[in-house]
Amino acid sequence: MAEITIALAGNPNSGKTTLFNAFTGARQHVGNYPGITVEKKEGLFVHNDRHFRLIDLPGTYSLTAYSMEEVVARDFLVQEKPVAVIDIVDAANLERNLYLTIQLMELGAPVILALNMVDAAARRGIFIDTEKLGRLLGMPVVATVARKGEGTAALAETAIEIVSGGGRQQTPAVISYGTDVDSALDDMSATIEAAGFLTDLYPARWIALKYAEGDTAVRKLGLERDPRLSDALSAKVSALADHLKQTMDLSPNAVIADHRYGYIRSLLRQGVIAVRPDPDRLFLSDRLDQVLTHRLAGPLIMLLVVWALSVHLCLECGAGRLARGPVRPAG
């Protein structure tokens, strides 16, 4: 039976590697991608007689080529076309983690959202309606606790359902970035579509977005394919950048990032997150704040810290003089 290729994506510290280990156990190997020093982790696991090949992509916050890790993750998704991409997000930091999710949606990747560390979020009084979140995002959402192996079976079953259905054809998401940026993107997308410019790899609007964001890898590829068209697209981005600078004092990058986060916040405000903190529970940071910001104890602690630093510096200076020995007069 053919292996089902699944990619694991997510921000650093989202529990991605922990989930990878929970899936694959000892059936994994680590190397480097050809020609570069970015780590490549691959493993196998079996669920209900189905064989899965799991690729742990480098941790990344974005799919724009700001780092080699982001280029590697994006290239794998585009070239290998995994059946599903399990996007692991930290349930306690959902807004920040969904920034990558939105970009996966814009790329048209078949995403399964793994809402990880839901137990830690619950201890902080954060509860997420997975069904509503999945409905708003248009993708399956599975609650997981990677360090305990909870949710791995549900993720595997969801991937099997996608395969059994002939694969989930994901239409690239279209996010609005405001009238000015949208007009420029529509104009560039039409040009890209008409010329078939890089559309064998990426959706047309996504290519326009990468040009607007100054993605060096996509622009380099574009110059290799069609230098004249690539220069024309770059000129349109320059015109957009000048207009945004004059009217808003912002760059296209900043406007795009602001609207992505605005889109995420609008989703989460639709009853996705319920915050019910335990009034009797104080976290370590809260306890420290109570002491350090106390009107009497706070200043005393600050003076003690300053005094301790002064003593430490004096001792270091004295030790330095002793190490150098007595100063002998010249001559």
Phi and psi restraints in degrees (value plus and minus 20) as a CYANA .aco file:
   2 ALA   PHI     -87.0   -47.0
   2 ALA   PSI     125.1   165.1
   3 GLU   PHI     -95.0   -55.0
   3 GLU   PSI     126.5   166.5
   4 ILE   PHI    -118.3   -78.3
   4 ILE   PSI      98.9   138.9
   5 THR   PHI    -107.9   -67.9
   5 THR   PSI     104.9   144.9
   6 ILE   PHI    -147.1  -107.1
   6 ILE   PSI     116.9   156.9
   7 ALA   PHI    -124.3   -84.3
   7 ALA   PSI     121.4   161.4
   8 LEU   PHI    -123.4   -83.4
   8 LEU   PSI     102.7   142.7
   9 ALA   PHI    -142.4  -102.4
   9 ALA   PSI     141.7   181.7
  10 GLY   PHI     138.7   178.7
  10 GLY   PSI     145.4   185.4
  11 ASN   PHI     -88.7   -48.7
  11 ASN   PSI     134.9   174.9
  12 PRO   PHI     -76.4   -36.4
  12 PRO   PSI     123.8   163.8
  13 ASN   PHI      47.9    87.9
  13 ASN   PSI       0.9    40.9
  14 SER   PHI    -111.5   -71.5
  14 SER   PSI     -24.5    15.5
  15 GLY   PHI      75.9   115.9
  15 GLY   PSI      -6.4    33.6
  16 LYS   PHI     -82.9   -42.9
  16 LYS   PSI     -69.0   -29.0
  17 THR   PHI     -87.1   -47.1
  17 THR   PSI     -56.0   -16.0
  18 THR   PHI     -81.6   -41.6
  18 THR   PSI     -61.8   -21.8
  19 LEU   PHI     -87.6   -47.6
  19 LEU   PSI     -59.5   -19.5
  20 PHE   PHI     -78.0   -38.0
  20 PHE   PSI     -65.5   -25.5
  21 ASN   PHI     -86.3   -46.3
  21 ASN   PSI     -57.1   -17.1
  22 ALA   PHI     -85.0   -45.0
  22 ALA   PSI     -56.8   -16.8
  23 PHE   PHI     -90.1   -50.1
  23 PHE   PSI     -69.9   -29.9
  24 THR   PHI    -118.9   -78.9
  24 THR   PSI     -43.3    -3.3
  25 GLY   PHI      38.5    78.5
  25 GLY   PSI    -146.8  -106.8
  26 ALA   PHI    -104.4   -64.4
  26 ALA   PSI     -26.5    13.5
  27 ARG   PHI    -109.1   -69.1
  27 ARG   PSI      42.0    82.0
  28 GLN   PHI    -166.2  -126.2
  28 GLN   PSI     137.6   177.6
  29 HIS   PHI    -162.6  -122.6
  29 HIS   PSI     133.3   173.3
  30 VAL   PHI    -144.0  -104.0
  30 VAL   PSI     116.4   156.4
  31 GLY   PHI    -171.6  -131.6
  31 GLY   PSI    -176.9  -136.9
  32 ASN   PHI    -141.3  -101.3
  32 ASN   PSI     130.7   170.7
  33 TYR   PHI     -84.8   -44.8
  33 TYR   PSI     126.0   166.0
  34 PRO   PHI     -73.8   -33.8
  34 PRO   PSI     105.1   145.1
  35 GLY   PHI      62.0   102.0
  35 GLY   PSI     -24.6    15.4
  36 ILE   PHI    -156.0  -116.0
  36 ILE   PSI     143.5   183.5
  37 THR   PHI    -117.4   -77.4
  37 THR   PSI      -0.3    39.7
  38 VAL   PHI    -101.7   -61.7
  38 VAL   PSI     111.0   151.0
  39 GLU   PHI     -89.3   -49.3
  39 GLU   PSI     118.2   158.2
  40 LYS   PHI    -138.0   -98.0
  40 LYS   PSI     100.9   140.9
  41 LYS   PHI    -136.8   -96.8
  41 LYS   PSI     110.8   150.8
  42 GLU   PHI    -157.9  -117.9
  42 GLU   PSI     120.7   160.7
  43 GLY   PHI    -168.0  -128.0
  43 GLY   PSI     147.9   187.9
  44 LEU   PHI    -142.8  -102.8
  44 LEU   PSI     126.9   166.9
  45 PHE   PHI    -172.5  -132.5
  45 PHE   PSI     138.4   178.4
  46 VAL   PHI    -141.3  -101.3
  46 VAL   PSI     114.5   154.5
  47 HIS   PHI    -161.0  -121.0
  47 HIS   PSI     102.0   142.0
  48 ASN   PHI      30.5    70.5
  48 ASN   PSI      26.5    66.5
  49 ASP   PHI      46.3    86.3
  49 ASP   PSI      -9.8    30.2
  50 ARG   PHI    -121.0   -81.0
  50 ARG   PSI     115.8   155.8
  51 HIS   PHI    -120.4   -80.4
  51 HIS   PSI     107.2   147.2
  52 PHE   PHI    -135.0   -95.0
  52 PHE   PSI     117.7   157.7
  53 ARG   PHI    -126.7   -86.7
  53 ARG   PSI      95.5   135.5
  54 LEU   PHI    -127.4   -87.4
  54 LEU   PSI     107.0   147.0
  55 ILE   PHI    -132.2   -92.2
  55 ILE   PSI      99.4   139.4
  56 ASP   PHI    -109.8   -69.8
  56 ASP   PSI      80.5   120.5
  57 LEU   PHI     -91.2   -51.2
  57 LEU   PSI     133.8   173.8
  58 PRO   PHI     -77.1   -37.1
  58 PRO   PSI     121.7   161.7
  59 GLY   PHI     -82.3   -42.3
  59 GLY   PSI     114.5   154.5
  60 THR   PHI    -171.3  -131.3
  60 THR   PSI     130.3   170.3
  61 TYR   PHI    -116.4   -76.4
  61 TYR   PSI     -32.8     7.2
  62 SER   PHI    -172.6  -132.6
  62 SER   PSI     146.6   186.6
  63 LEU   PHI    -130.7   -90.7
  63 LEU   PSI      -8.6    31.4
  64 THR   PHI    -109.7   -69.7
  64 THR   PSI     122.1   162.1
  65 ALA   PHI     -96.3   -56.3
  65 ALA   PSI      50.8    90.8
  66 TYR   PHI    -112.1   -72.1
  66 TYR   PSI     -36.9     3.1
  67 SER   PHI    -166.7  -126.7
  67 SER   PSI     144.5   184.5
  68 MET   PHI     -84.2   -44.2
  68 MET   PSI     -54.2   -14.2
  69 GLU   PHI     -81.5   -41.5
  69 GLU   PSI     -61.1   -21.1
  70 GLU   PHI     -87.8   -47.8
  70 GLU   PSI     -58.4   -18.4
  71 VAL   PHI     -83.6   -43.6
  71 VAL   PSI     -64.8   -24.8
  72 VAL   PHI     -82.0   -42.0
  72 VAL   PSI     -66.5   -26.5
  73 ALA   PHI     -81.4   -41.4
  73 ALA   PSI     -64.9   -24.9
  74 ARG   PHI     -87.5   -47.5
  74 ARG   PSI     -64.4   -24.4
  75 ASP   PHI     -80.9   -40.9
  75 ASP   PSI     -59.0   -19.0
  76 PHE   PHI     -83.4   -43.4
  76 PHE   PSI     -64.8   -24.8
  77 LEU   PHI     -82.0   -42.0
  77 LEU   PSI     -59.6   -19.6
  78 VAL   PHI     -96.7   -56.7
  78 VAL   PSI     -62.9   -22.9
  79 GLN   PHI    -104.3   -64.3
  79 GLN   PSI     -59.7   -19.7
  80 GLU   PHI    -106.6   -66.6
  80 GLU   PSI     -45.6    -5.6
  81 LYS   PHI      28.3    68.3
  81 LYS   PSI      45.7    85.7
  82 PRO   PHI     -81.5   -41.5
  82 PRO   PSI     132.2   172.2
  83 VAL   PHI     -79.8   -39.8
  83 VAL   PSI     -57.0   -17.0
  84 ALA   PHI    -167.8  -127.8
  84 ALA   PSI     132.6   172.6
  85 VAL   PHI    -137.1   -97.1
  85 VAL   PSI      93.8   133.8
  86 ILE   PHI    -106.5   -66.5
  86 ILE   PSI      91.4   131.4
  87 ASP   PHI    -117.2   -77.2
  87 ASP   PSI      91.3   131.3
  88 ILE   PHI    -109.9   -69.9
  88 ILE   PSI     103.3   143.3
  89 VAL   PHI    -143.1  -103.1
  89 VAL   PSI     127.5   167.5
  90 ASP   PHI     -99.9   -59.9
  90 ASP   PSI      96.7   136.7
  91 ALA   PHI     -81.5   -41.5
  91 ALA   PSI     -47.2    -7.2
  92 ALA   PHI    -103.5   -63.5
  92 ALA   PSI     -30.6     9.4
  93 ASN   PHI    -152.5  -112.5
  93 ASN   PSI      33.7    73.7
  94 LEU   PHI     -86.3   -46.3
  94 LEU   PSI     -63.5   -23.5
  95 GLU   PHI     -79.5   -39.5
  95 GLU   PSI     -67.5   -27.5
  96 ARG   PHI     -85.4   -45.4
  96 ARG   PSI     -61.8   -21.8
  97 ASN   PHI     -92.1   -52.1
  97 ASN   PSI     -49.0    -9.0
  98 LEU   PHI     -92.6   -52.6
  98 LEU   PSI     -29.0    11.0
  99 TYR   PHI     -80.4   -40.4
  99 TYR   PSI     -61.8   -21.8
 100 LEU   PHI     -88.9   -48.9
 100 LEU   PSI     -58.9   -18.9
 101 THR   PHI     -77.1   -37.1
 101 THR   PSI     -64.8   -24.8
 102 ILE   PHI     -80.6   -40.6
 102 ILE   PSI     -59.9   -19.9
 103 GLN   PHI     -89.5   -49.5
 103 GLN   PSI     -54.9   -14.9
 104 LEU   PHI     -83.1   -43.1
 104 LEU   PSI     -59.3   -19.3
 105 MET   PHI     -84.4   -44.4
 105 MET   PSI     -61.4   -21.4
 106 GLU   PHI     -86.6   -46.6
 106 GLU   PSI     -50.2   -10.2
 107 LEU   PHI     -94.5   -54.5
 107 LEU   PSI     -39.8     0.2
 108 GLY   PHI      67.1   107.1
 108 GLY   PSI       0.9    40.9
 109 ALA   PHI     -94.1   -54.1
 109 ALA   PSI     124.1   164.1
 110 PRO   PHI     -98.3   -58.3
 110 PRO   PSI      72.3   112.3
 111 VAL   PHI    -113.5   -73.5
 111 VAL   PSI     117.7   157.7
 112 ILE   PHI    -134.7   -94.7
 112 ILE   PSI     102.9   142.9
 113 LEU   PHI    -109.7   -69.7
 113 LEU   PSI     101.4   141.4
 114 ALA   PHI    -119.2   -79.2
 114 ALA   PSI      87.0   127.0
 115 LEU   PHI    -103.8   -63.8
 115 LEU   PSI      73.7   113.7
 116 ASN   PHI    -110.8   -70.8
 116 ASN   PSI     139.5   179.5
 117 MET   PHI      38.2    78.2
 117 MET   PSI      18.8    58.8
 118 VAL   PHI     -85.4   -45.4
 118 VAL   PSI     -46.1    -6.1
 119 ASP   PHI     -87.7   -47.7
 119 ASP   PSI     -62.3   -22.3
 120 ALA   PHI     -86.3   -46.3
 120 ALA   PSI     -58.8   -18.8
 121 ALA   PHI     -83.5   -43.5
 121 ALA   PSI     -62.5   -22.5
 122 ALA   PHI     -82.5   -42.5
 122 ALA   PSI     -57.2   -17.2
 123 ARG   PHI     -84.9   -44.9
 123 ARG   PSI     -42.9    -2.9
 124 ARG   PHI    -114.8   -74.8
 124 ARG   PSI     -11.9    28.1
 125 GLY   PHI      60.5   100.5
 125 GLY   PSI      -1.5    38.5
 126 ILE   PHI    -125.3   -85.3
 126 ILE   PSI      99.7   139.7
 127 PHE   PHI    -145.1  -105.1
 127 PHE   PSI     113.6   153.6
 128 ILE   PHI    -138.4   -98.4
 128 ILE   PSI     112.1   152.1
 129 ASP   PHI    -102.6   -62.6
 129 ASP   PSI      75.4   115.4
 130 THR   PHI     -84.0   -44.0
 130 THR   PSI     -56.2   -16.2
 131 GLU   PHI     -84.9   -44.9
 131 GLU   PSI     -64.8   -24.8
 132 LYS   PHI     -87.2   -47.2
 132 LYS   PSI     -60.7   -20.7
 133 LEU   PHI     -81.4   -41.4
 133 LEU   PSI     -63.4   -23.4
 134 GLY   PHI     -83.0   -43.0
 134 GLY   PSI     -58.7   -18.7
 135 ARG   PHI     -86.8   -46.8
 135 ARG   PSI     -61.2   -21.2
 136 LEU   PHI     -90.7   -50.7
 136 LEU   PSI     -56.0   -16.0
 137 LEU   PHI    -104.4   -64.4
 137 LEU   PSI     -39.9     0.1
 138 GLY   PHI      54.9    94.9
 138 GLY   PSI      17.4    57.4
 139 MET   PHI    -171.3  -131.3
 139 MET   PSI     137.9   177.9
 140 PRO   PHI     -87.6   -47.6
 140 PRO   PSI     120.5   160.5
 141 VAL   PHI    -145.2  -105.2
 141 VAL   PSI     106.1   146.1
 142 VAL   PHI    -143.2  -103.2
 142 VAL   PSI     106.7   146.7
 143 ALA   PHI     -96.2   -56.2
 143 ALA   PSI     114.7   154.7
 144 THR   PHI    -157.7  -117.7
 144 THR   PSI     137.1   177.1
 145 VAL   PHI    -151.3  -111.3
 145 VAL   PSI      71.4   111.4
 146 ALA   PHI     -79.2   -39.2
 146 ALA   PSI     -59.6   -19.6
 147 ARG   PHI     -87.2   -47.2
 147 ARG   PSI     -38.9     1.1
 148 LYS   PHI    -124.0   -84.0
 148 LYS   PSI     -21.9    18.1
 149 GLY   PHI      55.6    95.6
 149 GLY   PSI      -9.3    30.7
 150 GLU   PHI     -97.7   -57.7
 150 GLU   PSI     112.0   152.0
 151 GLY   PHI      78.3   118.3
 151 GLY   PSI     -30.8     9.2
 152 THR   PHI     -84.9   -44.9
 152 THR   PSI     -60.9   -20.9
 153 ALA   PHI     -83.6   -43.6
 153 ALA   PSI     -61.5   -21.5
 154 ALA   PHI     -85.5   -45.5
 154 ALA   PSI     -58.0   -18.0
 155 LEU   PHI     -84.5   -44.5
 155 LEU   PSI     -63.1   -23.1
 156 ALA   PHI     -82.8   -42.8
 156 ALA   PSI     -63.0   -23.0
 157 GLU   PHI     -82.3   -42.3
 157 GLU   PSI     -60.1   -20.1
 158 THR   PHI     -83.8   -43.8
 158 THR   PSI     -61.7   -21.7
 159 ALA   PHI     -83.3   -43.3
 159 ALA   PSI     -60.3   -20.3
 160 ILE   PHI     -83.3   -43.3
 160 ILE   PSI     -59.5   -19.5
 161 GLU   PHI     -81.8   -41.8
 161 GLU   PSI     -59.7   -19.7
 162 ILE   PHI     -84.4   -44.4
 162 ILE   PSI     -65.2   -25.2
 163 VAL   PHI     -83.5   -43.5
 163 VAL   PSI     -64.8   -24.8
 164 SER   PHI     -83.5   -43.5
 164 SER   PSI     -48.7    -8.7
 165 GLY   PHI    -105.1   -65.1
 165 GLY   PSI      -9.7    30.3
 166 GLY   PHI      64.1   104.1
 166 GLY   PSI      -5.5    34.5
 167 GLY   PHI      69.5   109.5
 167 GLY   PSI     117.7   157.7
 168 ARG   PHI    -110.1   -70.1
 168 ARG   PSI      91.2   131.2
 169 GLN   PHI     -96.3   -56.3
 169 GLN   PSI      90.5   130.5
 170 GLN   PHI    -117.6   -77.6
 170 GLN   PSI      98.4   138.4
 171 THR   PHI     -96.3   -56.3
 171 THR   PSI     108.7   148.7
 172 PRO   PHI     -75.1   -35.1
 172 PRO   PSI     113.1   153.1
 173 ALA   PHI     -89.7   -49.7
 173 ALA   PSI     126.9   166.9
 174 VAL   PHI    -136.3   -96.3
 174 VAL   PSI      90.9   130.9
 175 ILE   PHI    -122.2   -82.2
 175 ILE   PSI     116.1   156.1
 176 SER   PHI    -101.5   -61.5
 176 SER   PSI     114.6   154.6
 177 TYR   PHI    -136.1   -96.1
 177 TYR   PSI       4.1    44.1
 178 GLY   PHI      73.6   113.6
 178 GLY   PSI     139.2   179.2
 179 THR   PHI     -77.0   -37.0
 179 THR   PSI     -66.9   -26.9
 180 ASP   PHI     -83.7   -43.7
 180 ASP   PSI     -69.6   -29.6
 181 VAL   PHI     -89.4   -49.4
 181 VAL   PSI     -61.4   -21.4
 182 ASP   PHI     -80.3   -40.3
 182 ASP   PSI     -61.2   -21.2
 183 SER   PHI     -82.2   -42.2
 183 SER   PSI     -62.9   -22.9
 184 ALA   PHI     -86.6   -46.6
 184 ALA   PSI     -61.0   -21.0
 185 LEU   PHI     -85.0   -45.0
 185 LEU   PSI     -61.1   -21.1
 186 ASP   PHI     -83.0   -43.0
 186 ASP   PSI     -62.0   -22.0
 187 ASP   PHI     -83.6   -43.6
 187 ASP   PSI     -67.7   -27.7
 188 MET   PHI     -86.9   -46.9
 188 MET   PSI     -59.3   -19.3
 189 SER   PHI     -81.4   -41.4
 189 SER   PSI     -60.8   -20.8
 190 ALA   PHI     -83.1   -43.1
 190 ALA   PSI     -62.0   -22.0
 191 THR   PHI     -84.2   -44.2
 191 THR   PSI     -64.1   -24.1
 192 ILE   PHI     -84.0   -44.0
 192 ILE   PSI     -64.3   -24.3
 193 GLU   PHI     -84.3   -44.3
 193 GLU   PSI     -64.5   -24.5
 194 ALA   PHI     -83.4   -43.4
 194 ALA   PSI     -54.9   -14.9
 195 ALA   PHI    -111.3   -71.3
 195 ALA   PSI     -27.3    12.7
 196 GLY   PHI      42.2    82.2
 196 GLY   PSI      14.0    54.0
 197 PHE   PHI     -98.2   -58.2
 197 PHE   PSI      86.1   126.1
 198 LEU   PHI      43.7    83.7
 198 LEU   PSI     -10.3    29.7
 199 THR   PHI     -94.0   -54.0
 199 THR   PSI     -27.8    12.2
 200 ASP   PHI     -93.3   -53.3
 200 ASP   PSI     -34.3     5.7
 201 LEU   PHI    -131.1   -91.1
 201 LEU   PSI     -65.8   -25.8
 202 TYR   PHI    -149.6  -109.6
 202 TYR   PSI     137.1   177.1
 203 PRO   PHI     -84.4   -44.4
 203 PRO   PSI     128.7   168.7
 204 ALA   PHI     -80.2   -40.2
 204 ALA   PSI     -66.0   -26.0
 205 ARG   PHI     -85.2   -45.2
 205 ARG   PSI     -53.5   -13.5
 206 TRP   PHI     -86.2   -46.2
 206 TRP   PSI     -58.9   -18.9
 207 ILE   PHI     -82.8   -42.8
 207 ILE   PSI     -63.9   -23.9
 208 ALA   PHI     -80.5   -40.5
 208 ALA   PSI     -61.0   -21.0
 209 LEU   PHI     -80.8   -40.8
 209 LEU   PSI     -63.5   -23.5
 210 LYS   PHI     -86.2   -46.2
 210 LYS   PSI     -56.4   -16.4
 211 TYR   PHI     -84.3   -44.3
 211 TYR   PSI     -62.2   -22.2
 212 ALA   PHI     -85.1   -45.1
 212 ALA   PSI     -52.9   -12.9
 213 GLU   PHI    -104.2   -64.2
 213 GLU   PSI     -24.1    15.9
 214 GLY   PHI      53.8    93.8
 214 GLY   PSI      13.4    53.4
 215 ASP   PHI     -87.5   -47.5
 215 ASP   PSI      91.9   131.9
 216 THR   PHI     -86.7   -46.7
 216 THR   PSI     -56.4   -16.4
 217 ALA   PHI     -87.0   -47.0
 217 ALA   PSI     -64.4   -24.4
 218 VAL   PHI     -87.6   -47.6
 218 VAL   PSI     -60.5   -20.5
 219 ARG   PHI     -85.2   -45.2
 219 ARG   PSI     -58.9   -18.9
 220 LYS   PHI     -83.5   -43.5
 220 LYS   PSI     -63.9   -23.9
 221 LEU   PHI     -83.7   -43.7
 221 LEU   PSI     -59.5   -19.5
 222 GLY   PHI     -83.3   -43.3
 222 GLY   PSI     -60.0   -20.0
 223 LEU   PHI     -84.3   -44.3
 223 LEU   PSI     -54.1   -14.1
 224 GLU   PHI     -90.6   -50.6
 224 GLU   PSI     -56.2   -16.2
 225 ARG   PHI     -97.5   -57.5
 225 ARG   PSI     -69.3   -29.3
 226 ASP   PHI    -174.3  -134.3
 226 ASP   PSI      69.0   109.0
 227 PRO   PHI     -77.4   -37.4
 227 PRO   PSI     -60.2   -20.2
 228 ARG   PHI     -85.3   -45.3
 228 ARG   PSI     -65.7   -25.7
 229 LEU   PHI     -87.8   -47.8
 229 LEU   PSI     -59.6   -19.6
 230 SER   PHI     -81.0   -41.0
 230 SER   PSI     -62.6   -22.6
 231 ASP   PHI     -84.7   -44.7
 231 ASP   PSI     -56.1   -16.1
 232 ALA   PHI     -85.2   -45.2
 232 ALA   PSI     -61.2   -21.2
 233 LEU   PHI     -86.0   -46.0
 233 LEU   PSI     -60.6   -20.6
 234 SER   PHI     -83.6   -43.6
 234 SER   PSI     -56.4   -16.4
 235 ALA   PHI     -85.6   -45.6
 235 ALA   PSI     -58.4   -18.4
 236 LYS   PHI     -86.3   -46.3
 236 LYS   PSI     -56.9   -16.9
 237 VAL   PHI     -86.8   -46.8
 237 VAL   PSI     -59.4   -19.4
 238 SER   PHI     -82.7   -42.7
 238 SER   PSI     -61.2   -21.2
 239 ALA   PHI     -83.9   -43.9
 239 ALA   PSI     -61.0   -21.0
 240 LEU   PHI     -83.8   -43.8
 240 LEU   PSI     -64.0   -24.0
 241 ALA   PHI     -81.8   -41.8
 241 ALA   PSI     -61.4   -21.4
 242 ASP   PHI     -83.7   -43.7
 242 ASP   PSI     -62.3   -22.3
 243 HIS   PHI     -84.6   -44.6
 243 HIS   PSI     -64.8   -24.8
 244 LEU   PHI     -86.3   -46.3
 244 LEU   PSI     -55.1   -15.1
 245 LYS   PHI     -85.0   -45.0
 245 LYS   PSI     -61.6   -21.6
 246 GLN   PHI     -92.8   -52.8
 246 GLN   PSI     -58.6   -18.6
 247 THR   PHI    -111.9   -71.9
 247 THR   PSI     -50.9   -10.9
 248 MET   PHI    -148.1  -108.1
 248 MET   PSI     -27.1    12.9
 249 ASP   PHI      35.9    75.9
 249 ASP   PSI      20.1    60.1
 250 LEU   PHI    -152.7  -112.7
 250 LEU   PSI     138.0   178.0
 251 SER   PHI    -113.2   -73.2
 251 SER   PSI     141.3   181.3
 252 PRO   PHI     -75.6   -35.6
 252 PRO   PSI     -59.1   -19.1
 253 ASN   PHI     -76.4   -36.4
 253 ASN   PSI     -67.6   -27.6
 254 ALA   PHI     -85.0   -45.0
 254 ALA   PSI     -61.7   -21.7
 255 VAL   PHI     -84.4   -44.4
 255 VAL   PSI     -63.5   -23.5
 256 ILE   PHI     -83.2   -43.2
 256 ILE   PSI     -65.4   -25.4
 257 ALA   PHI     -82.5   -42.5
 257 ALA   PSI     -63.4   -23.4
 258 ASP   PHI     -80.2   -40.2
 258 ASP   PSI     -63.1   -23.1
 259 HIS   PHI     -91.9   -51.9
 259 HIS   PSI     -52.7   -12.7
 260 ARG   PHI     -82.6   -42.6
 260 ARG   PSI     -67.1   -27.1
 261 TYR   PHI     -86.3   -46.3
 261 TYR   PSI     -54.5   -14.5
 262 GLY   PHI     -83.1   -43.1
 262 GLY   PSI     -60.3   -20.3
 263 TYR   PHI     -82.9   -42.9
 263 TYR   PSI     -63.2   -23.2
 264 ILE   PHI     -83.0   -43.0
 264 ILE   PSI     -65.6   -25.6
 265 ARG   PHI     -82.3   -42.3
 265 ARG   PSI     -57.5   -17.5
 266 SER   PHI     -85.0   -45.0
 266 SER   PSI     -54.3   -14.3
 267 LEU   PHI     -87.2   -47.2
 267 LEU   PSI     -67.4   -27.4
 268 LEU   PHI     -88.7   -48.7
 268 LEU   PSI     -44.6    -4.6
 269 ARG   PHI     -94.3   -54.3
 269 ARG   PSI     -29.5    10.5
 270 GLN   PHI    -108.1   -68.1
 270 GLN   PSI      23.6    63.6
 271 GLY   PHI      54.4    94.4
 271 GLY   PSI       1.4    41.4
 272 VAL   PHI     -96.5   -56.5
 272 VAL   PSI     -60.3   -20.3
 273 ILE   PHI    -132.4   -92.4
 273 ILE   PSI     112.1   152.1
 274 ALA   PHI    -137.2   -97.2
 274 ALA   PSI     107.2   147.2
 275 VAL   PHI    -128.3   -88.3
 275 VAL   PSI      94.9   134.9
 276 ARG   PHI    -149.5  -109.5
 276 ARG   PSI      56.1    96.1
 277 PRO   PHI     -88.0   -48.0
 277 PRO   PSI     126.5   166.5
 278 ASP   PHI     -99.7   -59.7
 278 ASP   PSI      95.1   135.1
 279 PRO   PHI     -83.8   -43.8
 279 PRO   PSI     -40.7    -0.7
 280 ASP   PHI    -111.5   -71.5
 280 ASP   PSI     -20.9    19.1
 281 ARG   PHI    -129.1   -89.1
 281 ARG   PSI     103.6   143.6
 282 LEU   PHI    -137.2   -97.2
 282 LEU   PSI     111.7   151.7
 283 PHE   PHI    -103.7   -63.7
 283 PHE   PSI     143.8   183.8
 284 LEU   PHI     -73.1   -33.1
 284 LEU   PSI     -63.9   -23.9
 285 SER   PHI     -82.8   -42.8
 285 SER   PSI     -56.7   -16.7
 286 ASP   PHI     -86.0   -46.0
 286 ASP   PSI     -61.1   -21.1
 287 ARG   PHI     -84.1   -44.1
 287 ARG   PSI     -62.9   -22.9
 288 LEU   PHI     -82.7   -42.7
 288 LEU   PSI     -61.4   -21.4
 289 ASP   PHI     -80.8   -40.8
 289 ASP   PSI     -59.5   -19.5
 290 GLN   PHI     -80.8   -40.8
 290 GLN   PSI     -56.4   -16.4
 291 VAL   PHI    -100.8   -60.8
 291 VAL   PSI     -70.3   -30.3
 292 LEU   PHI     -89.3   -49.3
 292 LEU   PSI     -44.3    -4.3
 293 THR   PHI    -122.0   -82.0
 293 THR   PSI     -13.7    26.3
 294 HIS   PHI     -83.5   -43.5
 294 HIS   PSI     121.2   161.2
 295 ARG   PHI     -88.1   -48.1
 295 ARG   PSI     -42.4    -2.4
 296 LEU   PHI    -122.9   -82.9
 296 LEU   PSI     -69.8   -29.8
 297 ALA   PHI     -88.2   -48.2
 297 ALA   PSI     -55.4   -15.4
 298 GLY   PHI     -77.7   -37.7
 298 GLY   PSI     -75.2   -35.2
 299 PRO   PHI     -81.2   -41.2
 299 PRO   PSI     -57.2   -17.2
 300 LEU   PHI     -82.7   -42.7
 300 LEU   PSI     -63.1   -23.1
 301 ILE   PHI     -83.0   -43.0
 301 ILE   PSI     -60.8   -20.8
 302 MET   PHI     -82.5   -42.5
 302 MET   PSI     -63.1   -23.1
 303 LEU   PHI     -83.5   -43.5
 303 LEU   PSI     -59.7   -19.7
 304 LEU   PHI     -82.8   -42.8
 304 LEU   PSI     -61.7   -21.7
 305 VAL   PHI     -84.3   -44.3
 305 VAL   PSI     -64.5   -24.5
 306 VAL   PHI     -82.8   -42.8
 306 VAL   PSI     -63.4   -23.4
 307 TRP   PHI     -81.5   -41.5
 307 TRP   PSI     -65.0   -25.0
 308 ALA   PHI     -82.3   -42.3
 308 ALA   PSI     -60.6   -20.6
 309 LEU   PHI     -84.5   -44.5
 309 LEU   PSI     -59.9   -19.9
 310 SER   PHI     -83.8   -43.8
 310 SER   PSI     -64.4   -24.4
 311 VAL   PHI     -81.7   -41.7
 311 VAL   PSI     -62.7   -22.7
 312 HIS   PHI     -81.5   -41.5
 312 HIS   PSI     -62.4   -22.4
 313 LEU   PHI     -87.2   -47.2
 313 LEU   PSI     -58.8   -18.8
 314 CYS   PHI     -84.2   -44.2
 314 CYS   PSI     -61.7   -21.7
 315 LEU   PHI     -84.9   -44.9
 315 LEU   PSI     -60.2   -20.2
 316 GLU   PHI     -83.9   -43.9
 316 GLU   PSI     -59.4   -19.4
 317 CYS   PHI     -85.8   -45.8
 317 CYS   PSI     -63.0   -23.0
 318 GLY   PHI     -82.5   -42.5
 318 GLY   PSI     -62.1   -22.1
 319 ALA   PHI     -84.5   -44.5
 319 ALA   PSI     -54.5   -14.5
 320 GLY   PHI     -87.2   -47.2
 320 GLY   PSI     -59.8   -19.8
 321 ARG   PHI     -85.6   -45.6
 321 ARG   PSI     -61.8   -21.8
 322 LEU   PHI     -82.3   -42.3
 322 LEU   PSI     -59.4   -19.4
 323 ALA   PHI     -86.2   -46.2
 323 ALA   PSI     -52.2   -12.2
 324 ARG   PHI    -100.6   -60.6
 324 ARG   PSI     -38.0     2.0
 325 GLY   PHI      64.3   104.3
 325 GLY   PSI     156.2   196.2
 326 PRO   PHI     -87.4   -47.4
 326 PRO   PSI     125.8   165.8
 327 VAL   PHI    -102.4   -62.4
 327 VAL   PSI     100.9   140.9
 328 ARG   PHI    -113.3   -73.3
 328 ARG   PSI     116.3   156.3
 329 PRO   PHI     -85.6   -45.6
 329 PRO   PSI     127.0   167.0
 330 ALA   PHI     -87.1   -47.1
 330 ALA   PSI     127.7   167.7
